[in-house]
Amino acid sequence: MKKLTMFYDGLCPLCQAEILFLSDRNQAGLLSFVDVNSNRYNADEVGVSCQQALDSMYAQYDDGELINGVDVFSAAYARANLPKLAWLFSRSSLRPILTLAYRFFAKNRHAISGLFGPSALWLVNTTRKHK
C-alpha cells in the first residue's frame, strides 16, 4: 500500500482532532500530515495552491499522484486500519451525499469547528493520554 501525505488546515480544531486521531492509528507508517498553513507546505511542489487545499481536502501518494475530497478519507482510513470507515467512504452510492456534506463542511469549517472543535480536540487528547 502506497504512503499517503494528507494536507490539512492546522487552524481548524476539528481538522486537528482528525489528524491526531489518524496519527494515533498510523502504526504502519502509511500516513503523513502537512499543515497547509505551515512552511512545510510547498504549493509549487504539490501543484495545489494553499487556497485550493483549504477549499477541498487534498492528499498525495508517495508516487506523486494527487487525490482530493472524499477519496482522501477513504484512502486515509484504509491506511489507519479503519476498514469500516474506508469502506463507507468508498461507496459510489454514497459519494454524492458525502461530497456535498464535505463541501459544506470545508466552506464552513471554522464556524463548525468553533462549535465542535474544542470538544473534539479534548476528546482526542484525553484518549491519547490514556493509551
C-alpha positions in Angstrom: 0.0 0.0 0.0 1.4 3.4 -1.0 2.2 6.0 1.6 -0.2 9.0 1.7 0.5 12.6 2.8 -2.6 14.5 3.8 -2.6 18.3 3.6 -4.8 19.8 6.3 -5.9 23.1 7.9 -3.9 23.3 11.1 -6.0 26.4 12.2 -9.2 24.2 12.3 -9.7 22.4 15.6 -11.8 19.7 14.1 -9.2 19.1 11.4 -6.5 18.9 14.1 -8.6 16.4 16.0 -8.9 14.2 12.9 -5.2 14.4 12.2 -4.4 13.5 15.8 -6.8 10.6 15.7 -5.3 9.3 12.4 -1.8 9.8 13.7 -2.5 7.5 16.7 -3.8 4.8 14.3 -0.8 5.2 11.9 1.1 2.1 13.2 2.1 1.0 9.7 3.6 4.5 8.9 1.5 4.8 5.8 0.3 8.3 6.6 2.0 11.6 7.0 0.5 15.1 7.5 1.4 18.6 6.4 -0.4 21.7 7.6 -1.1 23.9 4.6 -0.6 27.0 6.8 3.0 25.9 7.7 6.3 26.5 5.9 6.4 22.7 5.3 3.7 23.1 2.6 5.1 23.9 -0.8 2.2 24.7 -3.2 4.5 24.7 -6.2 5.9 21.3 -5.4 2.5 19.8 -4.7 0.7 21.6 -7.6 -2.2 22.7 -5.4 -2.4 26.3 -4.1 -2.9 26.9 -0.4 -6.5 28.2 -1.1 -7.3 25.0 -3.2 -6.0 22.9 -0.3 -8.2 24.8 2.1 -11.3 24.5 -0.2 -11.0 20.7 -0.5 -9.0 18.1 1.3 -6.0 17.1 -0.8 -3.6 14.3 -0.3 -0.6 12.9 -2.3 0.7 9.4 -2.7 4.4 8.9 -2.4 4.5 8.4 -6.2 3.2 12.0 -6.7 -0.5 11.1 -7.5 -2.9 13.7 -6.1 -6.4 12.8 -4.7 -8.9 15.1 -3.2 -12.3 15.3 -1.5 -14.0 12.1 -0.2 -11.3 9.9 -1.8 -8.8 11.2 0.7 -10.8 10.0 3.6 -11.3 6.5 2.2 -7.6 6.2 1.5 -6.6 7.6 4.9 -9.0 5.4 6.8 -7.7 2.3 5.0 -4.1 3.2 6.0 -5.2 3.9 9.6 -6.6 0.4 9.9 -10.2 1.7 9.9 -11.7 -0.7 7.3 -15.4 0.1 8.0 -14.9 3.8 7.6 -12.7 3.2 4.5 -15.5 1.0 3.1 -18.2 3.6 3.9 -16.3 6.5 2.2 -15.5 4.4 -0.9 -19.2 3.6 -1.7 -20.1 5.1 -5.0 -23.8 5.2 -4.0 -22.9 7.5 -1.0 -20.4 9.6 -2.9 -22.9 12.4 -3.9 -24.1 12.8 -0.3 -20.6 12.6 1.2 -19.2 15.1 -1.3 -22.0 17.6 -0.6 -21.5 17.1 3.1 -17.8 17.6 2.8 -18.1 20.7 0.6 -20.5 22.2 3.2 -18.0 21.4 6.0 -15.0 22.7 4.1 -16.8 26.0 3.3 -17.9 26.4 6.9 -15.2 24.5 8.8 -14.1 27.4 11.0 -17.7 28.2 12.2 -18.4 24.4 12.7 -15.0 24.0 14.4 -15.8 26.9 16.7 -18.8 24.9 18.0 -17.4 21.3 18.0 -13.6 21.6 17.6 -12.6 22.2 21.2 -14.7 19.2 22.4 -13.3 17.0 19.7 -9.7 18.1 20.5 -10.3 17.5 24.2 -11.7 14.0 23.5 -8.9 13.0 21.2 -6.3 14.4 23.6 -7.9 12.7 26.6 -8.0 9.4 24.7 -4.3 9.8 23.8 -3.3 10.3 27.4 -4.9 7.1 28.5 -3.0 4.9 26.0 
